[in-house]
Amino acid sequence: MHKRIALITGATSGIGLATAHLLAKNNFKLIICGRRKDRLAREKALLGDFTEVHTLTFDVRDQQAVKKAFESLPDNWKAIDVLINNAGNAHGLDPIQSGDVRDWDAMIDINVKGLLYISKEVIPGMTTRKSGHIINMSSIAGKEVYPNGNVYSASKFAVDALTKGMRMDLNPFGIKVTSINPGLVETEFSLVRFKGDQTRAGSVYKGFKPLLADDIANVILFVLQQPDHVMLADITVFPTAQASSTLVKKEV
């Protein structure tokens, strides 16, 4: 059976890492991308027991580094069938009047511009072949703004708009475009948002059972297993305890 090539950004932790492991066991060849070369090497060794793996090391914020990385792909890895734009982050949880400009830049550069830089390298091959599937990892924050989530929400609203625009523009080429919008998922997300504060990050997930990275990986695999004529366009995933971006049933 033909193995589709899936490229995953942000593949060294969280949802990206869980997705890489699940797809490796389900007949996909993988290009795993990230900034941490040591982690990529470690995961390549582990995933190599199940499938062929190629690694690309770059920061999605650096357009020239992205371009150079893709130019380095061997010919037998260039026909990317699946792009999973997973790299993203949140920095800080501050009201707009006291937000840190560096945090704003990081979120917009990674969540919006990084997604565009990666897509720019992959889409031309998909349009030439008239096939492919792009999955953009968004968030419930791209559907509902919450207090102090201003710029992070803005970046994820942009992802939502870009996904819709991609779906329209790529429709003539038969390319599927999916947005996945998780609620509360227990990963390194909150640890990054709160700049390494373990106590503050841990409190986000106390009193209820959050989603895990594996839960979202399972959704991604389900999306990719649909027949050619079926496209799951927009999926929001909550833990059972969550009803909106701000309403979560917690045990006291």
VMD Tcl script that draws the C-alpha trace (Angstrom):
set ca {
  {0.00 0.00 0.00}
  {1.24 3.50 -0.88}
  {2.42 5.42 2.15}
  {1.41 9.06 2.15}
  {4.06 11.59 3.20}
  {2.91 13.75 6.12}
  {4.84 16.84 7.23}
  {4.26 17.94 10.83}
  {5.50 21.23 12.30}
  {6.04 21.52 16.03}
  {6.69 17.77 16.10}
  {8.98 17.62 19.13}
  {6.31 17.94 21.83}
  {2.60 17.93 22.60}
  {0.07 17.39 19.84}
  {2.70 17.33 17.09}
  {4.69 14.60 18.80}
  {1.61 12.50 19.58}
  {0.45 12.85 15.98}
  {3.84 11.79 14.62}
  {3.79 8.61 16.70}
  {0.23 7.74 15.72}
  {0.72 8.37 12.00}
  {3.97 6.38 12.03}
  {1.96 3.36 13.14}
  {-0.74 3.95 10.52}
  {1.02 3.77 7.18}
  {2.42 7.30 6.83}
  {5.97 8.38 6.03}
  {6.92 11.40 8.13}
  {8.78 14.66 7.81}
  {9.04 15.97 11.37}
  {9.98 19.60 11.90}
  {11.08 21.62 14.89}
  {13.70 23.93 16.37}
  {15.29 21.36 18.70}
  {17.67 19.21 16.68}
  {18.39 16.84 19.57}
  {14.71 16.10 20.11}
  {14.14 15.54 16.40}
  {17.03 13.07 16.31}
  {15.64 11.20 19.31}
  {12.16 10.99 17.84}
  {13.48 9.92 14.45}
  {15.21 6.99 16.14}
  {12.00 5.98 17.94}
  {9.71 6.46 14.95}
  {12.11 4.63 12.67}
  {10.88 1.35 14.12}
  {7.56 1.94 12.34}
  {8.18 4.02 9.22}
  {10.61 6.14 7.20}
  {11.35 9.49 8.81}
  {13.07 12.65 7.60}
  {13.80 15.62 9.86}
  {13.94 19.36 9.15}
  {15.33 21.76 11.75}
  {14.24 25.40 11.56}
  {12.26 28.13 13.29}
  {8.95 28.75 11.50}
  {9.37 32.50 12.14}
  {12.42 32.61 9.85}
  {11.15 32.61 6.27}
  {14.60 32.14 4.75}
  {15.37 29.22 7.08}
  {12.03 27.64 6.15}
  {12.77 28.04 2.45}
  {16.29 26.64 2.81}
  {15.01 23.63 4.78}
  {12.46 22.74 2.12}
  {15.03 23.15 -0.64}
  {17.17 20.57 1.17}
  {14.50 17.86 0.89}
  {15.62 14.88 -1.20}
  {13.53 14.36 -4.34}
  {11.79 11.31 -2.89}
  {10.47 13.42 0.01}
  {9.21 16.44 -1.96}
  {5.73 15.12 -2.86}
  {4.11 15.98 0.46}
  {0.57 14.58 0.68}
  {-0.40 15.91 4.11}
  {0.64 19.17 5.79}
  {-0.13 19.50 9.48}
  {0.45 23.12 10.52}
  {0.74 22.39 14.22}
  {3.49 24.77 15.39}
  {2.00 27.49 17.57}
  {2.24 29.12 20.96}
  {0.73 31.44 23.53}
  {2.81 33.93 25.49}
  {1.40 35.66 28.52}
  {-2.17 36.16 29.69}
  {-2.35 39.90 30.12}
  {-4.96 42.59 29.46}
  {-4.28 44.54 26.29}
  {-3.12 47.64 28.19}
  {-0.25 45.79 29.87}
  {0.68 43.21 27.25}
  {4.32 42.67 26.33}
  {5.09 43.58 22.71}
  {7.61 40.73 22.56}
  {4.83 38.30 23.45}
  {2.60 39.80 20.75}
  {5.34 39.46 18.16}
  {6.04 35.84 19.09}
  {2.39 34.82 18.79}
  {1.78 36.58 15.48}
  {5.11 35.49 13.99}
  {4.65 31.80 14.88}
  {0.88 31.29 14.76}
  {0.17 33.35 11.63}
  {3.30 34.11 9.63}
  {4.91 30.75 10.40}
  {1.85 28.92 9.12}
  {1.97 30.99 5.95}
  {5.69 30.42 5.38}
  {5.30 26.63 5.66}
  {2.16 26.55 3.52}
  {3.91 28.64 0.85}
  {6.51 25.89 0.44}
  {4.07 22.96 0.34}
  {1.02 24.20 -1.57}
  {2.61 24.57 -5.05}
  {3.40 20.85 -5.15}
  {-0.14 20.00 -4.09}
  {-1.67 22.23 -6.75}
  {0.58 20.69 -9.42}
  {-0.46 17.18 -8.38}
  {-4.08 18.28 -7.79}
  {-4.19 16.43 -4.49}
  {-3.30 16.95 -0.86}
  {-4.65 17.65 2.59}
  {-3.79 20.60 4.84}
  {-4.70 20.50 8.52}
  {-4.34 23.77 10.43}
  {-4.23 23.51 14.20}
  {-6.28 26.39 15.56}
  {-8.02 26.70 18.94}
  {-11.32 27.51 20.58}
  {-9.59 30.89 20.98}
  {-10.03 31.26 17.22}
  {-13.80 31.00 17.69}
  {-14.37 32.81 21.00}
  {-12.33 35.61 22.55}
  {-11.80 35.38 26.30}
  {-10.54 37.94 28.84}
  {-6.78 38.59 28.56}
  {-6.59 36.37 25.48}
  {-6.58 39.34 23.11}
  {-3.56 38.83 20.82}
  {-3.50 35.04 21.12}
  {-7.16 34.99 20.10}
  {-6.42 37.42 17.27}
  {-3.71 35.09 15.96}
  {-6.04 32.10 16.08}
  {-8.91 34.05 14.49}
  {-6.39 34.71 11.70}
  {-5.73 30.97 11.42}
  {-9.49 30.40 11.15}
  {-9.75 33.00 8.37}
  {-6.70 31.64 6.55}
  {-8.10 28.12 6.69}
  {-11.38 29.25 5.14}
  {-9.50 31.21 2.49}
  {-7.26 28.24 1.69}
  {-10.28 25.99 1.33}
  {-11.80 28.37 -1.22}
  {-8.61 29.06 -3.17}
  {-7.55 25.40 -3.30}
  {-10.99 24.02 -4.10}
  {-10.32 23.93 -7.88}
  {-7.34 21.65 -7.23}
  {-9.20 19.06 -5.13}
  {-7.13 19.84 -2.02}
  {-8.76 19.24 1.36}
  {-8.34 21.87 4.08}
  {-9.30 21.17 7.71}
  {-9.27 23.29 10.84}
  {-9.04 21.60 14.24}
  {-9.94 23.75 17.22}
  {-9.12 22.17 20.60}
  {-10.27 23.41 23.94}
  {-8.18 22.66 27.03}
  {-5.40 20.18 26.19}
  {-2.79 19.34 28.81}
  {0.56 19.83 27.02}
  {3.49 22.27 27.40}
  {1.09 25.00 26.20}
  {0.39 26.58 29.60}
  {4.00 26.14 30.75}
  {5.11 28.21 27.75}
  {2.31 30.74 28.25}
  {3.30 31.28 31.88}
  {7.03 31.31 31.07}
  {7.94 28.17 32.99}
  {5.81 28.82 36.10}
  {4.91 25.21 36.99}
  {2.39 26.14 39.68}
  {0.44 28.56 37.51}
  {0.54 26.22 34.50}
  {-0.60 23.22 36.54}
  {-3.57 25.09 38.03}
  {-5.13 25.44 34.56}
  {-5.91 21.71 34.45}
  {-6.85 21.08 38.09}
  {-10.32 19.88 39.07}
  {-11.32 18.27 35.75}
  {-10.01 15.85 33.14}
  {-8.55 17.83 30.24}
  {-7.92 16.57 26.75}
  {-4.56 14.94 26.09}
  {-2.31 15.30 23.05}
  {-3.22 11.73 22.07}
  {-6.91 12.70 21.89}
  {-6.19 15.33 19.25}
  {-3.85 12.98 17.40}
  {-6.73 10.50 17.18}
  {-8.93 13.21 15.64}
  {-6.24 14.04 13.08}
  {-5.91 10.38 12.09}
  {-9.71 10.10 11.75}
  {-9.74 13.16 9.48}
  {-7.02 11.66 7.29}
  {-8.77 8.28 7.03}
  {-11.87 9.65 5.34}
  {-12.52 8.68 1.71}
  {-11.50 11.05 -1.09}
  {-14.96 12.61 -1.42}
  {-15.27 13.43 2.32}
  {-13.64 16.52 3.87}
  {-14.06 17.29 7.56}
  {-13.73 21.05 7.28}
  {-13.95 22.44 10.80}
  {-13.79 20.49 14.08}
  {-14.00 21.83 17.63}
  {-12.92 19.41 20.36}
  {-13.60 19.93 24.07}
  {-13.04 17.82 27.15}
  {-16.45 16.80 28.47}
  {-16.04 19.25 31.36}
  {-15.73 22.22 29.00}
  {-18.68 24.01 27.39}
  {-17.03 27.18 26.02}
  {-13.70 28.96 26.11}
  {-14.42 30.13 29.67}
  {-16.98 27.66 31.09}
  {-15.40 24.58 32.66}
  {-16.99 22.30 35.26}
  {-14.36 21.82 37.96}
  {-14.59 19.69 41.07}
  {-13.97 21.75 44.19}
}
mol new
graphics top color blue
foreach p $ca { graphics top sphere $p radius 0.5 }
foreach p [lrange $ca 0 end-1] q [lrange $ca 1 end] { graphics top cylinder $p $q radius 0.2 }
display resetview
